[in-house]
């Protein structure tokens, strides 16, 4: 079957068809323009800065199609570059604009929860023509559910200030910034790999589920990245993109204060780590702008945490759960009701500590809301109690020696088999020991990720230390310092044994 050809007469840059306002606040608007049932634009308008972020959405449900768009704007200048894609200086109705066309056109499949299917091939055949007028050509396969997303930015720029900001990058802007496999920036325009259809998505697809979800952790990393670049360069664009990211996060927050994820299961769950980073971002945006929208949303998000990701232990202290799946108790190696916790509560340390850093910030930003200080006090009591619970010291000392010896890598095929049997046996001993004598802090300073799911989680040592340091920076608690020092000693040994790069790459956060 040959492809159909369709031409949209509406101006792709400046046309307005069937406008629907989705949200408006403090000089920001999100609107949708519907061309027809197969084509629309989502536009985020930053009125004060004269910036519009467009997401053109197109599908071809009736088979393969060649789809054309155009603009009546006059092209004055054209810039090309691997670091930004294409940049146009255009004139429309006697006003001058900078149009940024990132090289980020792609095709996606969205499920009912707006997760993106993550096939290996998301390449979308498309190209911009600017020689004789402005035209966009898209070539869609017509596969059911397939949607093309084409982002572009239109900036009121009479003096061409933003042209220089986008095309001229210094060494700081070209530097590689990375957090394991979920955040990678070698240039500012890499944001378009993550910013899809008005939301920030995790770039990964779980090996079994193969879906990308809206990720507040990624959003906070990008927000911080652009804040750093703005501080270093003073470029207005970076300050604007920070706001773009913040609005994407607040608009993804449900009325009941939830960001759904669904990375590990087909059902939607809320992963506390990602959710809490979303609240961190909202607090930071409030500190930046002073606008009540952000702190009100942060409180809504924290209310969800208190209702779905927090439980009281038998001494009245509070523990924050790792995710909403912990209510179902499906993934634990053994059931434990230590300290009066629910069986599904794995006592995951990094999530609990991160939650404490959030409530501490809220208690300082909104001191009149006494519940945050109360949650902080009760959460700290629970943390201290869990860390200090260290039964069977002699048995664990013996076990630690066994475990460290097992970390020696085998050299021959025979040694590989023997090593696998040995490690499996040690793990069985470990689970039996921990079921009988549960603890998270081991002799020598090793601190495990959780009680009932992980077994000597080496890749979380950096995460634990980072979270402890963040909490200690907020609150220099004397009882917390020895755990930080001892864990640092363990981490140094880990780095020397496995190498700096491998050790840090294995940390998930």
C-alpha positions as CSV (number, residue, x, y, z in Angstrom):
1,X,0.0,0.0,0.0
2,X,1.4,3.4,-1.0
3,X,1.5,6.2,1.5
4,X,-1.2,8.9,1.6
5,X,-0.3,12.6,1.5
6,X,-1.9,15.2,3.7
7,X,-1.2,18.9,4.0
8,X,-2.3,20.9,7.0
9,X,-3.0,24.5,6.0
10,X,-2.7,26.0,9.5
11,X,0.5,27.8,10.2
12,X,2.6,25.4,12.4
13,X,4.3,28.2,14.3
14,X,1.6,30.9,14.6
15,X,-1.7,29.3,13.8
16,X,-4.4,28.8,16.4
17,X,-7.1,26.2,15.9
18,X,-9.7,25.3,18.5
19,X,-7.8,26.5,21.5
20,X,-8.5,24.8,24.8
21,X,-6.8,26.2,27.9
22,X,-5.7,23.5,30.3
23,X,-4.0,25.5,33.0
24,X,-3.1,29.1,33.8
25,X,-1.1,30.7,36.7
26,X,1.3,33.5,37.3
27,X,2.1,34.3,33.7
28,X,2.1,30.7,32.5
29,X,-0.5,29.0,30.3
30,X,-0.8,25.4,29.0
31,X,-3.1,25.3,26.0
32,X,-4.0,22.7,23.3
33,X,-4.7,23.5,19.7
34,X,-6.6,20.8,17.9
35,X,-6.1,20.7,14.1
36,X,-8.3,17.7,13.7
37,X,-8.8,14.3,15.3
38,X,-5.3,13.2,14.2
39,X,-3.2,16.3,14.9
40,X,-2.9,18.8,17.8
41,X,-0.3,20.9,19.5
42,X,0.4,21.2,23.3
43,X,1.8,24.6,24.0
44,X,3.3,25.9,27.2
45,X,3.3,29.7,27.1
46,X,5.7,31.6,29.4
47,X,4.1,35.0,28.9
48,X,6.6,37.1,30.9
49,X,9.6,35.7,29.0
50,X,7.9,35.6,25.6
51,X,8.6,31.9,25.2
52,X,6.4,29.1,23.9
53,X,7.3,25.4,24.1
54,X,5.4,23.4,21.4
55,X,4.8,19.7,21.2
56,X,3.3,18.8,17.8
57,X,1.4,15.5,18.1
58,X,0.4,13.6,14.9
59,X,-0.9,10.1,14.2
60,X,-1.9,8.3,11.0
61,X,-4.4,5.6,11.9
62,X,-5.5,5.1,8.3
63,X,-2.1,3.7,7.0
64,X,1.2,5.1,6.0
65,X,1.2,8.8,5.4
66,X,3.4,11.7,4.3
67,X,2.2,14.7,6.3
68,X,3.2,18.3,5.6
69,X,3.1,21.4,7.7
70,X,4.2,25.0,6.9
71,X,4.6,28.5,8.2
72,X,4.1,31.9,6.6
73,X,7.0,33.4,8.7
74,X,9.9,34.8,6.7
75,X,13.2,33.2,7.4
76,X,16.0,35.8,8.0
77,X,18.8,33.5,9.3
78,X,19.5,29.8,9.6
79,X,21.9,28.1,12.0
80,X,22.8,24.4,12.2
81,X,24.8,22.6,14.9
82,X,25.2,19.2,16.5
83,X,24.8,20.8,19.9
84,X,21.4,22.3,19.3
85,X,19.9,21.1,16.0
86,X,18.5,24.0,13.9
87,X,17.9,27.6,14.8
88,X,15.9,30.1,12.8
89,X,15.6,33.8,13.0
90,X,12.1,34.6,11.5
91,X,9.8,37.5,11.1
92,X,6.1,37.3,11.4
93,X,3.7,40.2,11.3
94,X,6.6,42.6,11.7
95,X,7.9,40.9,14.9
96,X,11.1,39.0,15.1
97,X,11.4,35.5,16.7
98,X,14.0,32.9,17.3
99,X,12.7,29.4,16.5
100,X,14.6,26.5,18.0
101,X,14.1,23.2,16.2
102,X,15.8,20.5,18.3
103,X,16.8,17.2,16.6
104,X,14.4,15.3,18.8
105,X,11.5,14.2,16.5
106,X,10.4,10.7,17.5
107,X,7.5,8.3,17.4
108,X,6.0,6.9,20.5
109,X,3.3,4.6,21.8
110,X,1.5,5.8,25.0
111,X,-0.6,3.5,27.2
112,X,-3.6,4.5,29.2
113,X,-1.4,5.7,32.0
114,X,0.7,7.8,29.6
115,X,3.7,5.6,30.0
116,X,5.8,5.3,26.8
117,X,6.5,1.9,25.3
118,X,10.2,1.6,24.9
119,X,10.9,-0.2,21.7
120,X,14.5,-0.2,20.3
121,X,13.4,1.9,17.3
122,X,11.7,5.3,18.0
123,X,13.3,6.9,14.9
124,X,10.8,9.1,13.0
125,X,11.6,10.0,9.4
126,X,11.1,13.8,9.2
127,X,12.9,16.9,8.0
128,X,12.5,20.7,8.0
129,X,12.8,22.6,4.8
130,X,13.7,26.3,5.1
131,X,15.1,27.2,1.7
132,X,11.9,28.5,0.1
133,X,9.5,29.0,3.1
134,X,9.2,26.8,6.1
135,X,8.0,23.2,5.8
136,X,8.0,20.2,8.0
137,X,7.7,16.7,6.4
138,X,6.7,13.7,8.5
139,X,6.6,10.1,7.3
140,X,4.4,7.9,9.5
141,X,4.0,4.2,9.2
142,X,0.3,4.2,10.3
143,X,0.9,1.6,13.0
144,X,-2.0,1.5,15.5
145,X,-1.3,3.7,18.5
146,X,1.8,5.3,17.0
147,X,2.1,9.0,17.6
148,X,4.8,11.4,16.3
149,X,6.0,14.1,18.7
150,X,7.9,17.1,17.3
151,X,9.1,19.6,19.8
152,X,10.1,23.2,19.0
153,X,10.5,26.5,20.8
154,X,9.4,30.0,19.7
155,X,11.0,33.0,21.4
156,X,10.2,36.7,21.0
157,X,13.7,37.8,20.3
158,X,14.0,41.2,18.7
159,X,17.7,41.6,19.5
160,X,18.6,37.9,18.7
161,X,19.8,37.5,22.3
162,X,18.7,33.9,22.5
163,X,20.5,33.0,19.3
164,X,23.8,33.6,21.0
165,X,22.7,31.7,24.1
166,X,21.8,28.6,22.2
167,X,24.6,28.5,19.6
168,X,27.6,29.5,21.7
169,X,28.5,27.0,24.5
170,X,31.4,27.2,26.8
171,X,33.3,24.3,28.4
172,X,31.0,24.1,31.4
173,X,28.0,23.7,29.1
174,X,29.8,21.0,27.1
175,X,30.9,19.0,30.1
176,X,29.3,15.6,30.6
177,X,27.1,15.3,33.7
178,X,25.8,11.8,34.6
179,X,23.9,9.9,37.2
180,X,24.3,6.2,36.4
181,X,21.9,5.2,33.6
182,X,19.0,7.6,34.2
183,X,20.5,11.0,33.8
184,X,23.0,12.0,31.1
185,X,23.7,15.5,29.8
186,X,26.6,16.3,27.5
187,X,24.9,19.5,26.2
188,X,21.8,21.4,27.3
189,X,19.8,20.2,24.3
190,X,19.9,16.6,25.7
191,X,16.8,17.7,27.7
192,X,14.7,16.9,24.6
193,X,15.4,13.2,25.0
194,X,13.6,13.4,28.4
195,X,11.0,16.2,27.8
196,X,8.2,14.5,25.7
197,X,4.8,15.9,25.2
198,X,5.1,18.3,28.1
199,X,6.4,15.7,30.7
200,X,9.8,14.5,31.9
201,X,10.3,10.8,31.2
202,X,12.8,8.4,32.6
203,X,15.0,7.4,29.6
204,X,15.1,3.7,30.6
205,X,12.6,0.9,29.8
206,X,12.5,-2.0,32.3
207,X,13.9,-5.1,30.6
208,X,10.6,-7.0,31.1
209,X,8.0,-4.2,31.0
210,X,9.7,-2.0,28.5
211,X,7.9,1.2,29.5
212,X,9.1,4.7,30.2
213,X,7.3,6.6,33.0
214,X,7.0,10.2,34.0
215,X,10.0,10.7,36.4
216,X,10.3,13.4,39.0
217,X,13.7,12.2,39.9
218,X,14.9,12.9,36.3
219,X,13.1,16.2,36.4
220,X,14.8,17.3,39.6
221,X,18.2,16.3,38.2
222,X,17.5,18.4,35.1
223,X,16.1,21.3,37.1
224,X,19.3,21.3,39.2
225,X,21.5,21.0,36.1
226,X,19.9,24.1,34.4
227,X,20.1,26.0,37.7
228,X,23.8,25.3,37.8
229,X,24.2,26.4,34.2
230,X,22.3,29.6,34.8
231,X,24.5,30.3,37.8
232,X,27.6,29.7,35.8
233,X,26.6,31.5,32.6
234,X,23.8,33.9,33.4
235,X,21.9,32.8,30.3
236,X,18.2,33.6,30.5
237,X,17.3,30.4,28.6
238,X,18.4,28.2,31.4
239,X,16.3,30.0,33.9
240,X,13.3,29.6,31.6
241,X,14.0,25.9,31.1
242,X,14.0,25.4,34.8
243,X,10.5,26.9,34.9
244,X,9.5,24.6,32.0
245,X,10.6,21.6,34.0
246,X,8.9,22.7,37.2
247,X,5.6,23.3,35.4
248,X,5.8,19.9,33.8
249,X,6.1,18.3,37.2
250,X,3.3,20.3,38.9
251,X,0.9,19.6,36.0
252,X,1.6,15.8,36.3
253,X,0.7,15.9,40.0
254,X,-2.8,14.5,40.5
255,X,-5.5,16.3,42.5
256,X,-4.9,13.9,45.4
257,X,-1.1,14.6,45.3
258,X,0.1,11.5,43.5
259,X,2.7,10.9,40.7
260,X,2.1,7.4,39.4
261,X,5.0,5.4,38.0
262,X,4.5,1.7,37.2
263,X,8.1,1.0,36.2
264,X,8.3,-2.5,37.6
265,X,4.8,-3.7,37.2
266,X,2.0,-3.3,34.7
267,X,-0.1,-1.7,37.4
268,X,0.6,1.9,38.4
269,X,2.4,2.2,41.8
270,X,4.1,5.2,43.4
271,X,7.8,4.9,44.0
272,X,8.6,7.1,47.0
273,X,12.1,8.0,45.8
274,X,10.8,9.6,42.6
275,X,7.8,11.1,44.4
276,X,10.0,12.7,47.1
277,X,12.3,14.2,44.4
278,X,9.3,15.8,42.9
279,X,8.5,17.4,46.2
280,X,12.1,18.5,46.6
281,X,11.8,20.2,43.1
282,X,8.6,22.0,44.1
283,X,10.1,23.3,47.3
284,X,13.2,24.5,45.4
285,X,11.0,26.2,42.8
286,X,9.1,27.9,45.6
287,X,12.4,29.1,47.1
288,X,13.3,30.4,43.7
289,X,10.1,32.3,42.9
290,X,8.2,32.8,46.2
291,X,5.0,31.8,44.3
292,X,2.4,29.9,46.5
293,X,1.5,27.5,43.6
294,X,4.7,25.5,44.3
295,X,4.5,25.1,48.0
296,X,0.8,24.2,47.9
297,X,1.6,21.5,45.4
298,X,4.5,20.3,47.6
299,X,2.1,20.0,50.5
300,X,-0.4,18.1,48.4
301,X,2.4,15.7,47.4
302,X,3.5,15.2,51.1
303,X,-0.1,14.6,52.2
304,X,-0.2,11.7,49.8
305,X,3.0,10.4,51.3
306,X,1.5,10.6,54.8
307,X,-1.6,8.7,53.7
308,X,0.0,6.0,51.5
309,X,3.7,5.8,52.3
310,X,4.1,6.3,56.0
311,X,3.3,4.0,58.9
312,X,3.6,4.1,62.7
313,X,5.8,1.7,64.5
314,X,5.1,0.2,68.0
315,X,6.8,3.0,69.9
316,X,4.9,5.7,68.1
317,X,7.7,6.6,65.7
318,X,7.2,6.8,62.0
319,X,8.7,5.0,59.0
320,X,8.4,6.0,55.4
321,X,7.8,3.1,52.9
322,X,9.7,2.5,49.7
323,X,6.7,2.3,47.4
324,X,3.0,1.6,47.5
325,X,3.7,-2.0,46.5
326,X,4.9,-2.6,50.0
327,X,1.3,-2.7,51.2
328,X,1.0,-6.0,49.2
329,X,4.0,-7.8,50.6
330,X,4.9,-9.6,47.4
331,X,8.6,-9.3,47.0
332,X,10.1,-9.9,50.5
333,X,12.4,-12.9,51.1
334,X,10.8,-13.3,54.6
335,X,8.0,-11.8,56.6
336,X,9.0,-9.6,59.5
337,X,7.0,-7.4,61.9
338,X,10.1,-6.1,63.6
339,X,9.3,-2.9,65.7
340,X,5.6,-3.4,64.9
341,X,6.0,-2.6,61.2
342,X,3.7,-4.1,58.6
343,X,5.0,-7.3,56.9
344,X,5.5,-5.6,53.6
345,X,7.5,-2.7,55.0
346,X,11.1,-3.6,53.9
347,X,12.6,-0.9,56.2
348,X,14.3,0.6,53.1
349,X,16.8,3.1,54.5
350,X,17.5,5.4,51.6
351,X,13.8,6.1,51.0
352,X,13.2,6.8,54.7
353,X,16.2,9.1,55.0
354,X,15.2,11.0,51.8
355,X,11.7,11.5,53.2
356,X,13.2,13.0,56.3
357,X,15.1,15.5,54.2
358,X,11.8,16.5,52.6
359,X,9.9,17.0,55.8
360,X,12.8,18.9,57.3
361,X,12.7,21.3,54.3
362,X,8.9,21.7,54.6
363,X,9.2,22.4,58.4
364,X,11.6,25.3,57.7
365,X,9.7,26.7,54.7
366,X,6.3,26.5,56.4
367,X,7.2,26.7,60.2
368,X,3.5,27.3,61.1
369,X,2.7,23.7,59.9
370,X,3.8,21.9,63.0
371,X,3.0,18.4,61.6
372,X,6.3,18.4,59.5
373,X,8.5,19.0,62.5
374,X,6.5,16.3,64.4
375,X,7.0,13.8,61.5
376,X,10.7,14.7,61.4
377,X,11.1,14.0,65.1
378,X,9.2,10.7,64.9
379,X,11.0,9.6,61.7
380,X,14.4,10.4,63.3
381,X,13.5,8.3,66.3
382,X,12.6,5.4,64.0
383,X,15.9,5.8,62.1
384,X,18.0,5.8,65.2
385,X,16.2,2.8,66.6
386,X,16.7,0.7,63.4
387,X,20.4,1.6,63.1
388,X,21.1,0.9,66.7
389,X,19.4,-2.6,66.5
390,X,22.5,-4.8,66.1
391,X,22.0,-8.3,67.6
392,X,24.3,-11.3,67.2
393,X,27.5,-9.3,66.7
394,X,29.8,-12.3,66.8
395,X,27.8,-14.3,64.2
396,X,27.7,-11.4,61.9
397,X,31.5,-10.8,62.2
398,X,32.1,-14.4,61.0
399,X,29.6,-13.9,58.2
400,X,31.1,-10.7,57.0
401,X,34.5,-12.4,56.7
402,X,32.9,-15.2,54.6
403,X,31.1,-12.7,52.4
404,X,34.1,-10.6,51.7
405,X,36.1,-13.7,50.7
406,X,33.4,-14.7,48.3
407,X,33.8,-11.3,46.5
408,X,37.1,-12.5,45.0
409,X,36.4,-13.0,41.3
410,X,36.9,-16.5,39.8
411,X,39.5,-16.9,37.0
412,X,38.6,-20.2,35.4
413,X,35.4,-21.9,34.3
414,X,35.7,-24.4,37.1
415,X,36.1,-21.6,39.6
416,X,33.1,-19.8,38.2
417,X,30.8,-22.8,38.9
418,X,32.3,-23.3,42.4
419,X,32.0,-19.6,43.1
420,X,28.4,-19.6,42.1
421,X,27.6,-22.5,44.4
422,X,29.5,-20.8,47.2
423,X,27.7,-17.5,46.8
424,X,24.3,-19.2,46.7
425,X,25.1,-21.1,49.9
426,X,26.3,-17.9,51.6
427,X,23.1,-16.1,50.6
428,X,21.0,-18.9,52.2
429,X,23.0,-18.6,55.4
430,X,22.5,-14.8,55.2
431,X,18.8,-14.9,54.9
432,X,18.5,-17.5,57.7
433,X,20.7,-15.3,60.0
434,X,18.9,-12.1,59.2
435,X,15.5,-13.7,59.7
436,X,16.5,-14.8,63.1
437,X,18.6,-11.8,64.0
438,X,17.4,-8.9,61.9
439,X,19.7,-5.8,61.5
440,X,20.8,-3.4,58.8
441,X,24.2,-2.2,60.2
442,X,26.9,-4.8,60.1
443,X,30.3,-5.0,61.8
444,X,32.8,-2.7,60.1
445,X,30.3,-0.2,59.0
446,X,28.5,-1.9,56.1
447,X,24.8,-0.6,55.9
448,X,22.4,-2.6,53.9
449,X,19.7,-1.1,51.7
450,X,16.7,-2.8,53.5
451,X,15.8,-5.7,55.7
452,X,13.7,-8.1,53.7
453,X,14.5,-7.7,50.0
454,X,18.2,-7.0,49.4
455,X,21.2,-9.1,50.2
456,X,24.4,-7.1,50.8
457,X,23.4,-4.5,48.2
458,X,26.8,-3.1,47.2
459,X,25.3,-0.7,44.7
460,X,23.5,1.2,47.5
461,X,26.5,2.0,49.6
462,X,27.0,5.3,47.7
463,X,23.3,6.0,48.0
464,X,23.2,5.4,51.7
465,X,26.2,7.6,52.3
466,X,24.9,10.4,50.1
467,X,21.5,10.4,51.8
468,X,23.0,10.3,55.3
469,X,25.3,13.2,54.4
470,X,22.3,15.2,53.1
471,X,20.4,14.6,56.3
472,X,23.4,15.4,58.4
473,X,23.9,18.7,56.5
474,X,20.3,19.6,57.4
475,X,20.6,18.4,61.0
476,X,24.1,17.7,62.4
477,X,22.9,14.8,64.7
478,X,25.8,13.5,66.9
479,X,24.4,9.9,66.8
480,X,24.3,9.9,63.0
481,X,28.0,10.8,62.5
482,X,29.6,7.5,63.5
483,X,27.4,5.7,60.8
484,X,28.6,8.1,58.2
485,X,32.3,7.7,59.1
486,X,32.1,3.9,59.3
487,X,30.2,3.7,56.1
488,X,32.8,5.9,54.4
489,X,35.5,3.5,55.5
490,X,33.6,0.6,53.9
491,X,33.0,2.6,50.7
492,X,36.7,3.4,50.4
493,X,37.5,-0.4,50.5
494,X,34.7,-1.0,48.0
495,X,36.2,1.6,45.6
496,X,39.7,0.2,45.9
497,X,38.5,-3.3,45.4
498,X,36.2,-2.7,42.3
499,X,37.5,0.5,41.0
500,X,36.0,4.0,41.2
501,X,34.1,3.9,37.9
502,X,32.5,0.5,38.5
503,X,31.6,1.3,42.0
504,X,29.9,4.6,41.2
505,X,28.2,3.4,38.1
506,X,26.5,0.6,40.1
507,X,24.9,3.1,42.4
508,X,21.3,3.7,41.3
509,X,20.9,7.2,42.5
